[in-house]
């Protein structure tokens, strides 16, 4: 299972890259830049990346793969303490976090 600190580190990186922002209610929400990022990565965009529900924090996480090359996944909110390693690995790959990618893709590079 994924440790809480790994999730916090991933969310911190996404905040630093301005893909998400932290809200006063304790949740994270995609920024306009984040919408552009997800739209260009997989033709999808969402409002929230975390959510408080049913007694725990949840993360918007890829559950299964439709087309890994095109970053197409089935996404769902999952309790932090129930996220499996492979799901978190897909999440990090999708958002280009930590050691799961060789480099960060700038949004401007996507348009080339």
C-alpha positions as a printed NumPy array, in Angstrom:
array([[  0.   ,   0.   ,   0.   ],
       [  0.978,   3.58 ,  -0.622],
       [  2.09 ,   5.646,   2.362],
       [  0.311,   8.894,   3.197],
       [  3.575,  10.832,   2.872],
       [  3.96 ,   9.663,  -0.749],
       [  0.518,  11.049,  -1.559],
       [  1.281,  14.326,   0.205],
       [  4.579,  14.634,  -1.677],
       [  2.833,  14.036,  -5.016],
       [  0.161,  16.63 ,  -4.232],
       [  2.843,  19.108,  -3.143],
       [  4.645,  18.66 ,  -6.456],
       [  1.399,  19.281,  -8.346],
       [  0.787,  22.462,  -6.301],
       [  4.349,  23.643,  -7.01 ],
       [  3.778,  23.06 , -10.725],
       [  0.465,  24.98 , -10.456],
       [ -1.57 ,  22.017, -11.728],
       [ -3.679,  21.989,  -8.547],
       [ -4.372,  24.382,  -5.704],
       [ -5.145,  23.802,  -2.029],
       [ -8.575,  24.992,  -0.851],
       [ -9.593,  26.214,   2.593],
       [-11.818,  23.155,   3.082],
       [ -8.732,  20.897,   2.957],
       [ -9.273,  19.591,  -0.569],
       [ -7.262,  20.143,  -3.718],
       [ -8.772,  21.395,  -6.96 ],
       [ -7.372,  21.598, -10.487],
       [ -6.305,  25.044, -11.658],
       [ -7.002,  26.365, -15.147],
       [ -3.459,  25.3  , -16.021],
       [ -4.263,  21.862, -14.586],
       [ -7.344,  21.599, -16.791],
       [ -5.195,  22.401, -19.826],
       [ -2.619,  19.853, -18.694],
       [ -5.134,  17.015, -18.332],
       [ -6.993,  18.004, -21.496],
       [ -3.801,  17.723, -23.517],
       [ -2.586,  14.563, -21.769],
       [ -5.764,  12.545, -22.262],
       [ -8.606,  14.731, -23.594],
       [-10.174,  14.765, -20.113],
       [-10.436,  17.368, -17.396],
       [-11.84 ,  17.321, -13.874],
       [-12.574,  19.803, -11.086],
       [-11.272,  18.093,  -7.97 ],
       [ -8.305,  15.83 ,  -7.407],
       [ -9.105,  15.128,  -3.731],
       [-12.402,  14.825,  -1.925],
       [-13.607,  14.268,   1.648],
       [-16.24 ,  11.554,   1.709],
       [-17.404,   8.652,   3.828],
       [-15.006,   9.209,   6.703],
       [-11.803,   9.731,   4.751],
       [ -9.831,  11.678,   2.198],
       [ -9.975,  10.353,  -1.337],
       [ -7.686,  10.842,  -4.331],
       [ -8.771,  10.837,  -7.995],
       [ -6.735,   7.844,  -9.137],
       [ -6.516,   5.637, -12.245],
       [ -8.222,   2.32 , -11.482],
       [ -7.649,   0.524, -14.735],
       [ -5.982,   1.101, -18.116],
       [ -7.806,   1.593, -21.414],
       [ -4.772,   2.73 , -23.462],
       [ -1.53 ,   3.376, -21.586],
       [  0.16 ,   5.043, -24.572],
       [ -2.59 ,   7.656, -24.812],
       [ -2.893,   8.031, -21.019],
       [ -6.442,   6.68 , -21.098],
       [ -7.5  ,   5.272, -17.747],
       [-10.681,   4.635, -15.816],
       [-10.479,   7.104, -12.923],
       [-12.269,   7.05 ,  -9.571],
       [-11.918,   8.509,  -6.086],
       [-10.151,   6.098,  -3.731],
       [ -9.509,   6.429,  -0.005],
       [ -5.902,   7.38 ,   0.68 ],
       [ -5.35 ,   4.258,   2.774],
       [ -6.739,   1.953,   0.058],
       [ -4.62 ,   3.122,  -2.892],
       [ -2.597,   0.275,  -4.367],
       [  0.993,   0.689,  -5.55 ],
       [  0.123,   0.173,  -9.236],
       [ -2.645,   2.787,  -9.055],
       [ -0.292,   5.322,  -7.487],
       [  2.392,   4.475, -10.048],
       [ -0.109,   5.212, -12.864],
       [ -1.102,   8.452, -11.13 ],
       [  2.531,   9.544, -10.889],
       [  3.224,   8.545, -14.485],
       [  0.198,  10.461, -15.731],
       [  1.197,  13.618, -13.847],
       [  4.95 ,  13.134, -14.457],
       [  5.814,  12.969, -10.771],
       [  9.14 ,  11.855,  -9.242],
       [ 11.063,   8.98 , -10.793],
       [  8.228,   7.706, -12.962],
       [  9.268,   9.853, -15.95 ],
       [ 12.543,  11.061, -17.429],
       [ 11.502,  14.705, -17.645],
       [  8.621,  17.084, -17.128],
       [  6.671,  18.019, -20.27 ],
       [  5.953,  21.735, -20.416],
       [  2.454,  22.627, -21.575],
       [  3.934,  24.719, -24.433],
       [  5.78 ,  21.636, -25.73 ],
       [  2.485,  19.815, -26.197],
       [  1.416,  22.278, -28.879],
       [  4.531,  21.702, -31.042]])
